[in-house]
């Protein structure tokens, strides 16, 4: 079902502007004009203005109509929707094979937001945003737990191993963010390199993690506030006996904190970044105190009595899989590329500097803990507070609680920024209603997207306990990180329409060997045969053969324009292996929940997403029609012709 459109060319210089936009590598496809029967030509001009950072004049921002949520032809009537459902299978085939381009993700789609996100951030801002998003309460909570039960005095090695894996992923994100400087982050990278289906699965997991992660931080904020006042962790919650267990402790404080941090994020990226930087300075002071005070009471004997590896190397890897969650959040920096003054330079600097510094900080904090107190005496629930109390610094527990509160507040603030950008780009593609792609003309922020994520998180945080939230595993985070590493390999070794078929087969064979060997190694390590070495030899050699094959037999088809990952293809291949290895450490329930969520996402995609994106991809745009007619001399600028 195609809308009847008439095209008007109102500007005297429209021919030159259209020709310029079509010659640019940015404007390869324009956005369909679904909502009206007459369309003004300056759609590509709007795209160019958006790219230049100029707000557009037109419809008011605060609006609410069916056309804003469902502008596609498939949803204009029940009859049209029935016809779309009948064509689901061929549409699915079309979308599975479809790939976007960096020109569309970082250029054309910007017009959907009507107003631009503002380029106002430097690499220093990104480094502080990375620090604020990653250094939360995790290091204060998980360090004692894992030192006590899994790693012992070797807990710094667990943080180093987890940091190495996170750093590998950050290298992959850095290159892709410079090549595709889009607010969509991993969603955009996957849409360009692996296609719509992989991008949609990533989008669903991103939105799920946005809601659950923010809700969990909100609930933790209330718990630490109670601890700061010396109260029970549930003392500030409202008990409602009529509700089911796990949902009967209402947390209005978490809701207020979520609303406040999101309101600040909606006020502007520049202001939010400045406040986060100031808060990060406070956090650095608190961390410096923890490390300094810890090393002033350091006893080296605590590291070797009875042994440095009381649980063996396996215990260190188990701990690494758990403390890895202390590193999550760095991908939020990649979503700020669209608001960065010089993304080609600033994103790699911001990402890699923050992740390197965070790894050093985590190793130092964990070493200070096991140096202060023997691992067998560490309190798994309040490790630093109890350790300081044992050295006579009982008041230090307030500093620890304040540090955790600061970390969670920064995490919520940067999370509100990053998750809203993810949501904005997803909405620009019409996988979710494009209403959530709109950017406010005054603040330059995606207000609707921020409100949507906040509303979902607030509803979950009000009712759900931390135990319930923790059951929704972060397996999706590792899944997306692994996909991003695969996407980077695809980008380097395959260019549609240019890569010879023989080269493509060679690349796919060695890539499959890397992925399958990584899965096999993870499964073997978590099997009953884990103590036997032959399996490690087989899968390790398989992975090395795959990576070596990529390096020696598969020819790279594309070189990075600005920043490139070093040691290609070894580094992204290692990132695939480490992320899949850590995924294997999660229990069967995590995979069951992941499967259920994936099925729910696919149901939504079949009923809505595939039809909306199909309409966007296959509806000829008014701008394309006018541009082609102007180029061929069939119309004169200022004339009116039917589309």
C-alpha positions as CSV (number, residue, x, y, z in Angstrom):
1,X,0.0,0.0,0.0
2,X,1.7,3.2,-1.2
3,X,0.5,6.7,-0.2
4,X,-0.5,9.0,-3.0
5,X,2.2,11.8,-3.0
6,X,2.8,15.0,-4.9
7,X,6.1,16.7,-4.7
8,X,6.7,20.4,-4.5
9,X,10.1,22.0,-5.2
10,X,9.9,25.5,-3.5
11,X,13.5,26.7,-3.6
12,X,15.2,28.3,-6.5
13,X,18.5,26.6,-5.7
14,X,16.9,23.2,-5.0
15,X,18.6,21.5,-8.0
16,X,22.1,22.4,-6.7
17,X,21.3,21.4,-3.1
18,X,19.7,18.1,-4.2
19,X,22.6,17.3,-6.5
20,X,25.1,18.1,-3.7
21,X,23.2,15.8,-1.3
22,X,23.1,13.0,-3.8
23,X,26.8,13.3,-4.6
24,X,27.6,13.1,-0.9
25,X,28.4,9.7,0.5
26,X,26.1,10.5,3.4
27,X,22.8,10.9,1.7
28,X,22.2,7.6,-0.1
29,X,18.6,7.1,0.9
30,X,16.0,9.4,2.3
31,X,13.2,8.8,4.8
32,X,9.8,7.9,3.4
33,X,7.1,10.5,3.7
34,X,4.2,8.4,4.9
35,X,1.9,10.8,6.6
36,X,0.6,13.2,4.0
37,X,-0.4,13.4,0.4
38,X,1.9,16.3,-0.4
39,X,5.5,16.4,0.6
40,X,7.9,19.3,0.7
41,X,11.1,18.7,-1.2
42,X,13.7,19.8,1.4
43,X,14.0,16.4,3.0
44,X,17.6,15.9,1.9
45,X,18.2,19.6,2.8
46,X,16.9,18.8,6.2
47,X,19.3,15.9,6.4
48,X,22.2,18.2,5.5
49,X,21.1,20.8,8.0
50,X,20.8,18.1,10.7
51,X,24.3,16.9,9.9
52,X,25.5,20.5,10.3
53,X,23.8,20.7,13.6
54,X,21.0,23.1,12.6
55,X,17.5,22.6,14.2
56,X,14.6,22.3,11.8
57,X,11.5,24.5,11.9
58,X,8.1,22.8,11.5
59,X,5.8,20.7,13.7
60,X,5.8,21.4,17.4
61,X,7.7,18.9,19.6
62,X,5.0,18.1,22.1
63,X,2.5,16.1,20.1
64,X,0.7,12.8,20.3
65,X,-1.0,11.2,17.3
66,X,-1.3,7.8,15.6
67,X,0.8,9.2,12.7
68,X,3.6,9.9,15.1
69,X,3.7,6.3,16.3
70,X,2.5,4.3,13.2
71,X,3.2,6.4,10.1
72,X,4.0,3.3,7.9
73,X,1.4,2.1,5.2
74,X,1.1,-1.3,6.8
75,X,-0.6,0.3,9.8
76,X,-2.9,2.8,8.2
77,X,-5.9,0.4,8.5
78,X,-6.8,-3.1,9.8
79,X,-7.1,-4.2,6.2
80,X,-3.6,-2.9,5.4
81,X,-2.3,-4.6,8.5
82,X,-3.9,-7.9,7.5
83,X,-2.3,-7.7,4.1
84,X,1.0,-7.0,5.7
85,X,0.7,-10.1,8.0
86,X,-0.2,-12.2,5.0
87,X,3.1,-11.2,3.4
88,X,5.2,-11.8,6.6
89,X,7.3,-14.7,5.1
90,X,8.6,-12.8,2.1
91,X,9.1,-9.7,4.1
92,X,11.1,-11.6,6.7
93,X,13.3,-13.0,3.9
94,X,13.9,-9.5,2.7
95,X,14.8,-8.1,6.1
96,X,17.1,-10.9,7.1
97,X,19.2,-10.3,4.1
98,X,19.1,-6.5,4.4
99,X,22.1,-4.5,5.5
100,X,22.3,-0.8,6.2
101,X,25.3,1.5,5.6
102,X,27.3,3.9,7.6
103,X,25.9,6.7,5.4
104,X,22.4,5.8,6.4
105,X,23.1,5.2,10.1
106,X,25.2,8.4,10.6
107,X,23.5,10.6,8.0
108,X,20.2,9.9,6.4
109,X,18.4,8.6,9.5
110,X,19.1,11.8,11.4
111,X,16.2,13.5,9.7
112,X,13.8,11.2,11.6
113,X,14.7,13.2,14.8
114,X,13.7,16.5,13.2
115,X,16.4,18.3,15.4
116,X,20.0,17.4,15.8
117,X,21.9,16.0,18.8
118,X,24.4,18.7,19.7
119,X,28.2,18.1,19.1
120,X,29.6,19.4,22.4
121,X,31.8,16.7,23.9
122,X,35.6,16.2,23.9
123,X,37.6,13.1,24.6
124,X,38.0,14.2,28.2
125,X,34.3,14.3,28.6
126,X,34.0,10.8,27.1
127,X,36.7,9.6,29.5
128,X,34.8,10.9,32.5
129,X,31.6,9.5,31.1
130,X,33.3,6.1,30.7
131,X,34.5,6.3,34.3
132,X,31.1,7.4,35.6
133,X,29.2,4.6,33.7
134,X,31.6,1.8,34.8
135,X,32.8,2.6,38.3
136,X,29.6,2.0,40.3
137,X,28.8,-0.1,43.3
138,X,30.0,-3.3,41.7
139,X,33.6,-3.1,42.9
140,X,32.5,-2.4,46.5
141,X,30.0,-5.4,46.5
142,X,31.6,-8.0,44.3
143,X,35.3,-7.8,45.5
144,X,34.7,-9.2,48.9
145,X,32.3,-11.9,47.7
146,X,34.7,-13.2,45.1
147,X,37.8,-12.9,47.2
148,X,36.1,-14.9,50.0
149,X,34.6,-17.7,47.9
150,X,36.4,-18.0,44.5
151,X,39.7,-16.2,44.1
152,X,41.2,-15.6,47.5
153,X,44.2,-13.3,47.5
154,X,44.4,-13.7,43.7
155,X,41.3,-11.5,43.3
156,X,43.5,-8.7,41.5
157,X,44.2,-11.3,38.8
158,X,40.5,-11.9,38.4
159,X,40.0,-8.2,37.9
160,X,42.9,-8.1,35.5
161,X,41.5,-11.0,33.4
162,X,38.0,-9.4,33.3
163,X,39.5,-6.0,32.5
164,X,41.5,-7.6,29.6
165,X,38.3,-9.0,28.1
166,X,36.5,-5.6,28.5
167,X,39.5,-3.8,27.0
168,X,39.3,-6.1,23.9
169,X,35.7,-5.2,23.4
170,X,36.4,-1.5,23.9
171,X,39.0,-1.7,21.1
172,X,36.3,-3.1,18.8
173,X,33.8,-0.4,19.8
174,X,36.4,2.3,19.3
175,X,37.1,1.4,15.6
176,X,33.4,1.0,14.8
177,X,32.4,4.2,16.5
178,X,34.9,6.2,14.4
179,X,33.7,4.5,11.2
180,X,30.0,4.8,12.1
181,X,29.6,7.8,14.5
182,X,26.0,7.1,15.3
183,X,23.9,7.4,18.5
184,X,22.9,3.7,18.0
185,X,26.3,2.3,19.1
186,X,26.3,-1.5,18.8
187,X,22.8,-1.5,17.2
188,X,24.0,0.5,14.3
189,X,27.3,-1.5,13.9
190,X,25.3,-4.7,13.7
191,X,22.7,-3.3,11.4
192,X,25.4,-2.3,8.9
193,X,27.6,-5.4,9.1
194,X,25.3,-8.3,10.1
195,X,21.9,-7.1,9.0
196,X,18.5,-6.2,10.4
197,X,17.8,-9.4,12.2
198,X,21.0,-9.4,14.3
199,X,20.5,-5.7,14.9
200,X,16.9,-6.3,16.1
201,X,18.0,-9.0,18.6
202,X,20.6,-6.6,19.8
203,X,18.0,-3.8,20.1
204,X,15.7,-6.0,22.2
205,X,18.5,-7.0,24.5
206,X,19.7,-3.4,24.8
207,X,16.2,-2.1,25.8
208,X,15.8,-5.0,28.3
209,X,19.2,-4.2,29.9
210,X,18.3,-0.5,29.9
211,X,15.2,-1.0,32.0
212,X,16.4,-3.8,34.2
213,X,19.9,-2.3,34.8
214,X,18.5,1.1,35.7
215,X,15.9,-0.4,38.0
216,X,18.6,-2.5,39.8
217,X,20.8,0.6,40.3
218,X,17.8,2.5,41.7
219,X,17.0,-0.2,44.2
220,X,20.7,-0.5,45.2
221,X,20.8,3.3,45.7
222,X,18.1,3.0,48.3
223,X,19.9,0.1,50.1
224,X,23.1,2.1,50.3
225,X,21.3,5.2,51.5
226,X,19.9,3.1,54.4
227,X,23.4,1.8,55.1
228,X,24.8,5.3,55.2
229,X,22.3,6.1,58.0
230,X,23.1,2.8,59.8
231,X,19.7,1.3,59.0
232,X,18.6,-2.1,57.6
233,X,18.8,-2.2,53.8
234,X,15.0,-2.5,53.5
235,X,14.2,0.1,56.2
236,X,13.4,2.8,53.6
237,X,11.1,0.6,51.6
238,X,7.3,0.2,52.1
239,X,6.2,-3.3,52.9
240,X,2.9,-4.4,51.3
241,X,1.9,-7.9,52.6
242,X,-0.8,-8.2,50.0
243,X,1.7,-8.4,47.2
244,X,3.7,-11.5,46.2
245,X,7.1,-12.2,47.8
246,X,9.8,-10.4,45.9
247,X,7.4,-7.7,44.8
248,X,6.1,-6.6,48.2
249,X,8.7,-4.0,49.1
250,X,7.8,-0.8,47.3
251,X,10.7,1.5,46.7
252,X,9.6,5.1,46.0
253,X,13.1,6.5,46.7
254,X,14.4,4.5,43.7
255,X,11.7,6.0,41.5
256,X,12.6,9.5,42.6
257,X,16.3,8.9,42.0
258,X,15.6,7.6,38.5
259,X,13.3,10.5,37.6
260,X,15.9,13.1,38.9
261,X,18.9,11.6,37.0
262,X,16.8,11.2,33.9
263,X,15.6,14.8,34.1
264,X,19.2,16.0,34.3
265,X,20.1,13.9,31.3
266,X,17.2,15.4,29.4
267,X,18.5,18.9,30.2
268,X,21.4,18.6,27.8
269,X,24.5,16.4,27.2
270,X,26.9,19.3,28.0
271,X,25.4,20.0,31.4
272,X,25.2,16.3,32.2
273,X,28.8,15.7,31.2
274,X,30.0,18.6,33.4
275,X,28.1,17.3,36.5
276,X,29.3,13.8,35.9
277,X,32.9,15.0,35.6
278,X,32.6,16.8,39.0
279,X,31.1,13.7,40.5
280,X,33.8,11.6,39.1
281,X,36.4,13.8,40.7
282,X,34.7,13.1,44.1
283,X,34.7,9.4,43.2
284,X,38.4,9.5,42.4
285,X,39.1,11.1,45.8
286,X,37.1,8.4,47.6
287,X,38.9,5.6,45.7
288,X,42.2,7.3,46.5
289,X,41.3,7.2,50.2
290,X,40.2,3.5,50.0
291,X,43.5,2.5,48.2
292,X,45.7,4.8,50.4
293,X,44.1,3.7,53.7
294,X,44.2,0.0,52.6
295,X,47.9,0.0,51.7
296,X,48.7,1.9,54.9
297,X,47.4,-1.2,56.7
298,X,48.8,-3.7,54.2
299,X,50.3,-7.0,55.4
300,X,52.0,-9.0,52.7
301,X,51.6,-12.2,54.7
302,X,47.8,-12.1,54.0
303,X,48.6,-12.8,50.3
304,X,50.5,-16.1,50.9
305,X,48.9,-17.6,54.0
306,X,47.9,-20.3,53.4
307,X,48.4,-19.8,49.6
308,X,47.9,-17.2,46.9
309,X,45.6,-19.5,44.9
310,X,43.5,-21.2,47.5
311,X,40.8,-22.1,44.9
312,X,43.2,-22.7,42.0
313,X,43.2,-21.1,38.6
314,X,39.6,-22.2,38.1
315,X,38.6,-20.0,41.0
316,X,40.2,-17.0,39.5
317,X,38.3,-17.5,36.2
318,X,35.0,-18.0,38.1
319,X,35.7,-14.7,39.9
320,X,36.6,-13.0,36.6
321,X,33.2,-14.0,35.1
322,X,31.5,-12.4,38.1
323,X,33.5,-9.2,38.5
324,X,33.2,-8.7,34.7
325,X,29.9,-7.0,35.4
326,X,31.9,-4.2,37.2
327,X,33.3,-3.2,33.8
328,X,30.0,-3.1,31.9
329,X,28.7,0.3,30.8
330,X,31.7,1.4,28.7
331,X,29.6,0.9,25.5
332,X,27.6,4.0,26.6
333,X,30.6,6.1,25.5
334,X,30.2,4.8,21.9
335,X,26.6,6.1,21.8
336,X,27.9,9.6,22.3
337,X,29.8,9.6,19.1
338,X,27.1,11.7,17.4
339,X,27.5,14.4,20.0
340,X,31.4,14.3,20.0
341,X,33.2,17.2,18.3
342,X,35.8,14.9,16.7
343,X,34.6,11.3,17.0
344,X,37.6,9.9,15.0
345,X,40.0,11.1,17.6
346,X,37.9,11.5,20.7
347,X,36.0,8.2,20.9
348,X,39.1,5.9,20.9
349,X,40.9,8.2,23.3
350,X,38.0,8.4,25.7
351,X,37.1,4.7,25.6
352,X,40.6,3.3,25.9
353,X,41.9,5.8,28.4
354,X,38.9,5.3,30.7
355,X,39.0,1.5,30.5
356,X,42.7,1.3,31.1
357,X,42.5,3.5,34.1
358,X,39.5,1.6,35.5
359,X,41.3,-1.7,35.2
360,X,44.3,-0.3,37.2
361,X,41.9,1.2,39.8
362,X,40.0,-2.1,40.3
363,X,43.2,-4.1,40.6
364,X,44.6,-1.7,43.2
365,X,41.3,-1.6,45.2
366,X,41.1,-5.4,45.3
367,X,44.8,-5.8,46.2
368,X,44.3,-3.3,49.1
369,X,41.4,-5.4,50.5
370,X,43.2,-8.7,50.5
371,X,46.3,-7.0,51.9
372,X,44.4,-5.5,54.8
373,X,42.6,-8.7,55.8
374,X,43.1,-12.4,55.3
375,X,40.7,-13.6,52.6
376,X,39.1,-16.2,54.9
377,X,38.1,-13.4,57.3
378,X,36.6,-11.0,54.6
379,X,32.9,-10.2,55.0
380,X,31.3,-11.0,51.6
381,X,28.5,-8.5,52.1
382,X,30.4,-5.4,53.5
383,X,34.0,-6.3,52.7
384,X,35.6,-2.8,52.8
385,X,33.6,-1.5,55.8
386,X,34.4,-4.6,57.9
387,X,38.1,-4.6,56.8
388,X,38.5,-0.9,57.8
389,X,36.7,-1.5,61.1
390,X,39.2,-4.3,61.8
391,X,42.0,-1.8,61.4
392,X,40.3,0.7,63.7
393,X,38.8,2.9,61.0
394,X,35.1,2.2,61.8
395,X,34.1,5.6,60.4
396,X,35.4,4.6,57.0
397,X,32.2,2.6,56.3
398,X,30.5,5.9,55.7
399,X,33.1,6.8,53.1
400,X,32.6,3.4,51.4
401,X,28.8,3.9,51.4
402,X,29.2,7.4,50.0
403,X,31.5,6.1,47.3
404,X,29.0,3.5,46.3
405,X,26.2,6.0,46.2
406,X,28.2,8.3,44.0
407,X,29.1,5.4,41.7
408,X,25.5,4.4,41.3
409,X,24.3,8.0,40.7
410,X,26.9,8.5,38.0
411,X,25.9,5.1,36.5
412,X,22.3,6.1,36.4
413,X,23.2,9.5,34.9
414,X,25.4,8.2,32.1
415,X,23.0,5.3,31.6
416,X,20.1,7.7,31.1
417,X,22.2,9.4,28.4
418,X,23.4,6.3,26.6
419,X,20.3,4.2,26.7
420,X,18.2,7.1,25.4
421,X,20.6,7.4,22.4
422,X,20.3,3.6,21.7
423,X,16.5,4.0,21.8
424,X,16.6,7.1,19.5
425,X,18.5,5.2,16.8
426,X,16.3,2.1,17.1
427,X,13.3,4.4,16.7
428,X,14.9,6.2,13.7
429,X,14.8,2.8,11.8
430,X,11.1,2.3,12.8
431,X,11.9,-1.0,14.6
432,X,10.0,0.8,17.5
433,X,7.7,3.8,16.9
434,X,9.6,6.7,15.4
435,X,8.0,9.0,17.9
436,X,10.8,8.0,20.3
437,X,13.4,9.3,17.8
438,X,12.4,13.0,18.2
439,X,15.0,15.3,19.6
440,X,13.9,18.4,21.5
441,X,14.9,21.6,19.6
442,X,16.0,23.5,22.7
443,X,17.8,20.9,24.8
444,X,19.1,18.9,21.8
445,X,18.3,15.6,23.7
446,X,15.9,12.8,22.9
447,X,13.3,13.6,25.6
448,X,10.7,11.0,24.6
449,X,13.3,8.2,24.5
450,X,14.7,9.1,27.9
451,X,11.2,9.3,29.4
452,X,10.2,5.9,27.9
453,X,13.3,4.1,29.4
454,X,12.8,5.9,32.7
455,X,9.1,5.0,33.0
456,X,9.9,1.3,32.4
457,X,12.7,1.3,34.9
458,X,10.7,3.2,37.5
459,X,7.8,0.7,37.3
460,X,10.2,-2.2,37.6
461,X,12.2,-0.6,40.4
462,X,9.1,0.3,42.4
463,X,7.9,-3.3,42.8
464,X,10.8,-5.8,42.0
465,X,13.4,-6.8,44.6
466,X,17.1,-6.9,43.8
467,X,16.9,-10.7,43.8
468,X,14.3,-10.7,41.1
469,X,16.2,-8.2,39.1
470,X,19.4,-10.1,39.4
471,X,17.7,-13.2,38.0
472,X,17.4,-11.3,34.7
473,X,20.9,-12.1,33.7
474,X,23.3,-9.9,31.8
475,X,24.0,-12.7,29.4
476,X,22.7,-10.3,26.7
477,X,25.6,-7.9,27.3
478,X,28.2,-10.5,26.6
479,X,26.2,-11.7,23.6
480,X,26.2,-8.2,22.1
481,X,29.9,-7.7,22.8
482,X,30.7,-11.0,21.0
483,X,28.5,-9.9,18.0
484,X,30.2,-6.6,17.9
485,X,33.6,-8.3,17.6
486,X,32.2,-10.5,14.8
487,X,30.8,-7.4,13.1
488,X,34.2,-5.8,13.1
489,X,35.8,-8.9,11.4
490,X,33.0,-8.8,8.8
491,X,33.6,-5.2,8.2
492,X,37.3,-5.7,7.6
493,X,37.0,-8.8,5.4
494,X,33.8,-8.4,3.5
495,X,32.5,-5.6,1.3
496,X,29.2,-6.3,-0.5
497,X,29.5,-6.4,-4.2
498,X,33.3,-6.2,-4.2
499,X,34.6,-9.2,-2.2
500,X,35.2,-12.2,-4.6
501,X,33.1,-15.3,-3.8
502,X,36.3,-17.3,-3.2
503,X,37.5,-14.8,-0.6
504,X,34.1,-14.7,1.0
505,X,34.1,-18.5,1.4
506,X,37.6,-18.5,2.9
507,X,36.7,-15.8,5.4
508,X,33.4,-17.4,6.5
509,X,35.2,-20.8,7.0
510,X,37.9,-19.4,9.2
511,X,35.4,-17.1,11.1
512,X,33.2,-20.1,11.7
513,X,36.2,-22.0,13.1
514,X,37.0,-19.1,15.5
515,X,33.4,-18.9,16.8
516,X,32.8,-22.7,17.0
517,X,36.2,-23.3,18.7
518,X,35.4,-20.5,21.2
519,X,32.0,-22.0,22.0
520,X,33.5,-25.5,22.3
521,X,36.2,-24.2,24.7
522,X,33.6,-22.5,26.9
523,X,31.4,-25.6,26.9
524,X,34.3,-27.9,27.7
525,X,35.5,-25.7,30.6
526,X,32.1,-25.9,32.2
527,X,31.6,-29.7,31.6
528,X,32.6,-32.6,33.8
529,X,35.7,-33.1,31.7
530,X,37.1,-29.7,32.6
531,X,40.1,-31.1,34.4
532,X,41.3,-33.0,31.4
533,X,43.7,-31.2,29.0
534,X,42.9,-32.8,25.6
535,X,39.8,-30.8,25.1
536,X,41.6,-27.5,25.7
537,X,44.3,-28.5,23.2
538,X,41.7,-29.4,20.5
539,X,39.6,-26.2,20.9
540,X,42.6,-24.0,21.5
541,X,44.3,-25.2,18.4
542,X,41.0,-24.8,16.5
543,X,40.7,-21.2,17.6
544,X,44.4,-20.4,16.8
545,X,44.0,-22.0,13.3
546,X,40.9,-19.9,12.6
547,X,42.6,-16.7,13.7
548,X,45.8,-17.6,11.7
549,X,43.7,-18.4,8.7
550,X,42.0,-15.0,8.8
551,X,45.5,-13.4,9.1
552,X,47.2,-15.3,6.4
553,X,44.6,-16.7,3.9
554,X,41.7,-14.2,4.1
555,X,42.5,-10.9,2.5
556,X,41.2,-7.7,4.2
557,X,38.8,-5.9,1.9
558,X,38.7,-2.6,3.8
559,X,41.0,-0.5,5.9
560,X,39.8,1.9,8.7
561,X,39.6,5.5,7.8
562,X,40.8,7.0,11.1
563,X,41.4,4.5,13.9
564,X,42.0,0.8,13.5
565,X,42.2,-2.0,16.0
566,X,45.7,-3.3,16.4
567,X,46.7,-6.9,15.8
568,X,43.9,-7.6,13.4
569,X,42.4,-10.2,13.3
570,X,43.9,-11.6,16.6
571,X,42.4,-9.0,18.9
572,X,38.7,-9.2,17.8
573,X,39.0,-13.0,17.5
574,X,40.2,-13.0,21.1
575,X,37.3,-10.7,22.1
576,X,34.9,-13.3,20.6
577,X,36.6,-16.1,22.6
578,X,36.7,-14.2,25.9
579,X,33.0,-13.1,25.7
580,X,31.8,-16.5,24.8
581,X,33.9,-18.1,27.5
582,X,32.4,-15.8,30.1
583,X,28.9,-16.5,28.7
584,X,29.6,-20.2,29.4
585,X,30.1,-19.5,33.1
586,X,26.5,-18.5,33.5
587,X,24.0,-21.1,34.7
588,X,21.3,-22.9,32.6
589,X,18.6,-20.6,34.1
590,X,20.3,-17.6,32.5
591,X,20.1,-19.3,29.1
592,X,16.5,-20.2,29.7
593,X,15.5,-16.6,30.5
594,X,17.6,-15.4,27.5
595,X,15.7,-17.8,25.3
596,X,12.3,-16.7,26.6
597,X,13.2,-13.1,26.1
598,X,14.4,-13.8,22.6
599,X,11.2,-15.6,21.7
600,X,9.2,-12.6,23.0
601,X,11.3,-10.2,20.9
602,X,10.9,-12.3,17.8
603,X,7.1,-12.3,18.3
604,X,7.1,-8.5,18.4
605,X,9.4,-8.4,15.3
606,X,7.0,-10.6,13.3
607,X,3.9,-8.6,14.3
608,X,5.4,-5.1,14.1
609,X,9.1,-4.6,13.4
610,X,9.4,-6.4,10.1
611,X,6.5,-4.6,8.5
612,X,7.6,-1.1,9.7
613,X,11.1,-1.6,8.5
614,X,10.0,-3.2,5.3
615,X,7.8,-0.2,4.5
616,X,10.6,2.2,5.2
617,X,13.0,0.3,3.0
618,X,10.7,-0.2,0.0
619,X,8.7,3.0,-0.1
620,X,10.2,5.3,-2.7
621,X,10.9,8.7,-1.1
622,X,9.8,12.0,-2.3
623,X,13.3,13.4,-2.1
624,X,14.7,10.6,-4.3
625,X,12.0,11.2,-6.9
626,X,12.6,14.9,-7.1
627,X,16.3,14.5,-7.1
628,X,16.3,12.1,-10.0
629,X,13.9,14.2,-12.0
630,X,16.0,17.4,-11.4
631,X,19.1,15.5,-12.5
632,X,17.5,14.3,-15.7
633,X,15.9,17.7,-16.5
634,X,12.4,16.4,-16.3
635,X,11.3,19.1,-13.8
636,X,12.4,22.7,-13.1
637,X,12.9,23.7,-9.5
638,X,9.7,25.3,-8.2
639,X,7.4,23.1,-10.3
640,X,4.9,20.5,-9.0
641,X,4.6,17.0,-10.4
642,X,2.9,13.9,-9.1
643,X,5.3,11.4,-7.3
